[in-house]
């Protein structure tokens, strides 16, 4: 099996277990109910069947709620700072909660271009940014690469989510202070270079969400992570997430996540951050749904 086939096989998104559990529980309940009623024509066991119809859905609800309850209880004792080491179990719990949120929030994700990624490599993942849900998709669909995302510090204080961000080594960046921002980027480089954990890094060059869906100006400094950590740059595009806040959870949201192109580490090393930023921008602007946000010129 070649690396491309291996990457495709290992990173294919797993269908959430609750969806399969729903189908099996429903089929088994109906089959068992029919069997009991057929074997008991006098309906003496009918009260028991009613209890069965109540217990099975109750078990299903409990099964689906378990990750949420577990994550809430664990978040109460997690530290509000970056731990000395990551606990894989806690990352798995966080990924599981997001998987179920994708299922119950009626978010249908189509992931394209996965074969362009080598599962044995680390990457700097960059993408356009239109929704708070962007890094959550990366957490699930790029879980094989263990991405740590750079986010604004206020996100690290969100109840339930904030403690898990710390545990997964997410980094809060001070966008108003260049010196502090550089420290954050250097910390990402340190984590990416650690051979024991082999993190990838996820970052949004625009620095903030685009309210219009157009591509905002890039912060060139973020590409220092790829240069200093010798990482290839995987350019991703996300389409369809803007209406999620209005649709969730009653209306279905169709999302397309695409790996547009991968810039090899050798090419990254040979380019200045400004050149690399321009290359990534050109790649994203090739996407038919993306246009450039050009500031309007003011009259003199």
N, C-alpha and C positions, 0 to 999 in steps of 0.2 A: 504494500500500500504506500503510495507516494505521500509527500507532505501535504499536498493540497487536499487529497481525499481524506487524509488523517485529520486535517484541520476542520474540514467540513463535518466529519463524523463526530469529533469530540466536542465541537462547539454548537451543534444544533440545539436550539432551545428545547428544553424538555416541556412537554405538555404538563401543566400543573396536575398533581395527583388528585386534588378535590374534584376535578372535572370527571376523571375516570371513576372516582368513588361515587359520584352522583349517579352515573349510569348503572354501575354494578348494584348499588344499594336499591335503586328503583326497580331494576329487573328482578333482583332476588326477593324483594318485598312482595311484588305482584305475584311472582311464581309461587312463593310460599303461601300467600293468602289463598290463591286459587286451589292449591293442593290441599290445604286444611279444610276448605269449604267442600271440596269434592269428597274427602274421606269422612266428613262429618255432616251428612245430609240433614241431621236434626238441629244443626247450628248450635250445639252445646258449647263449642269452643269459640263461638263468635266474640264474646268479650275479650278473650285472649288475643284474637286477631286484631281487635281495636287497639289493645295495648301495644301490639307489635307495630302497628302503623304509626303509633306515637313514638316508640322507642327508637326505631331505625332513623327517622329524620332527626331526632334528638342527638343520636350518636354522630350523625353526619355534621350537624351544626357544631357540636363540640370538637370534632376532628378539625374542621375548618378554622375554628376560633382558637385552637391551641397555640399556633405560632404567635398570634396577636397577644394572647394572655401571657405567654412565656416571654415575649420581647418586652412587654410592659413591666413585668416583675423584675426581669434582669436589668432593665434600664434604671430602676430605682437604686441599684447598688453599683452601677458602673461609674468610674471616675469621670470628672468633667475636664480631663486633659488627656493627652496622648499617652497610652501605656507603654511600658518598656517592650512589650511584644504583643503581637496580635494573637487572638484566640480564634482558630478556624471555625470552631463551633458557633461562635457568636456571629461571624460573618455569614455562615450558612443560615442561621436563624433570620438575619436581616434580609438575605436574598429570598428566603422562603416567604416572608411577609410581603415583599414587593411582588413576587410571583402571583400570590393570591390576590393582591390588589389589582394586578393586571387582569386577572380572570374575572373577578367580581365587578371591576370597574368597566367591563365590556370594552377593553382596549385590545384591538386586533393588530398585532405587529407583524409586519413583513420585513425580514432581515435579508438583505441582498449583499453579495460580494464577500461573503464570509470566507470563501476559498482563497482570498488574497492574503489572509493572515496565517502566519506560521505559528502553531500552538506552542512551539518551543522557544519563541522569542518574546521579548518585552517591547512595548511600544509607547510612544507618546500619542494618545488619542486626542485629536482636535476635531471640533464640529461647530456648526452654527448653533445658536442658542436662542430658543423661543419659548421655553417652558421650564418651570421648576422640576418637572418630571424627567427632564433630559438625563441627568446623572443616574436616576433610578433605572432607566432603561439600560444604561451602560453597566450598572451594577449586576443586572441579570444576564443580559445577552453577551457581555464580555467577561463573565465571571471566571472563565478559564484563565484569563490574564491578570486577575486580581488587581483591578485598577484602583488607584487612590485618586480621588478627585480634589481639585482645588476649588474652593467655594468661598463665599463671603462669610466673615466671622459670625454674623447674626444667625446663619443657618446652623452653626454648631451649638446654638443655645436652644434649639427647638426641642420641646419635651418629646421624649421617646426616641425621636430620630437623632438628636444631637449626640447623646452618649454613644450610640452605635457608630456615628461618624468618627468620633474620637477613637473608638476601638478599631475601626477599619483603616485608621491612619489618614483620614481625610485631612486636608490642610486648609485652614482659614487664611485668607490673604487680605492684607490691608491695602485697598486700592488707592487710598488717599496718601499713603506714605511710601514712596519708592524704596527707601532703605529697608523697611519692614517687609515689603513685598519681595525684595530680593532675597531676604532671609528665608522666606517661605519657599521660594523656588529652589534655593540651595538645599533646603531640607528634602524637597522632592527628589533632587539629584542623589542625595545620600541614601534615601530609601530605595531608589531604583538601582543603585550600585551594590546594595547589600546582596551578596550571593545566597544568603540563607532564605530570603523571602521572595526575591525576584518580582518586585512590584512593577506594574505598568503605571503610567500616569495619565489621568484624564483632565483636560483643561479646555476652557472656552476662550479663544483669543479675543473675542469681542468684549469680554470682561463683564458683560451684563446681558440681560435678555433683550431681544429685539421686540419692541411692541408692535411693529408693523410687519415683521417677517422678513424684512430686507436685511442684508448683511451689513452690520455696523463696522466702523473702522477697527483694525486689529491693534492689540498691544504687542509690539514686536518682542518684548522681553521674555514672553512666555516660552519662546522657542529656544531660550538658553538651556532649558531642561533637556531638550533633545540633544543639543550640541555637547553639553558638559557630561551627560550620562551616556553618550554614544548610543542613542535610541533611534530607530527608524520612526518616521512620523506616519501614522495611519490617519488619513483624512476621511471623516465620516460626515454624512448629511442626514438630517432628521426632518421629515416632512409630516405634517398632520397633527402636531401636538398643540398648536395654539388654541383650538376650540376645546381642548380637554377639560379646562376648568369649568366650562359651561355644560359639557356633556356628562361628566362624571357624576354619578355612576349609572344614570338611567338610560342615556343614549350612547350607542356604540361610537367609538372613535377609531378610525383607521389610520395607522401610523406606518410610515416606511422609514426604516433605518438602513442606510446603504454605506458600504465601504467603497468610497470613490476611487481612491488610489493610495498606494503605500510608497513613501519616499524612503529609499534605502539609507541606512546609517552613514554609508560612505558619502552619499550626496549631501546629507545633512552637514557632515563635518567640513565639506568644501564650500559651504555657503555662509554668508553673513546672515545674521538673524533677519535683517531687512529683506534680503533676497529670499530667504526661506518663507517669511511671512507673505511676500508677494506671490510665491509659487503656490502656497496653500490657498490663498485667496482666489487665484486664477482657477484652481481645480474646483473649488466650491461654486464659483460663478458659472461653471459649465452646466451645473444642475438647472434644468428648465424652470424650476419653481423659485430659484433664488435670483434676486437682483441686488444691485449695490445701492446702499443708502447714501446718496450724494447730498451734502448740505446745500440749502438754497443760498445763492449769492444775494447779499444785501445791497440795495441801491445806495450809491454814494450820496 
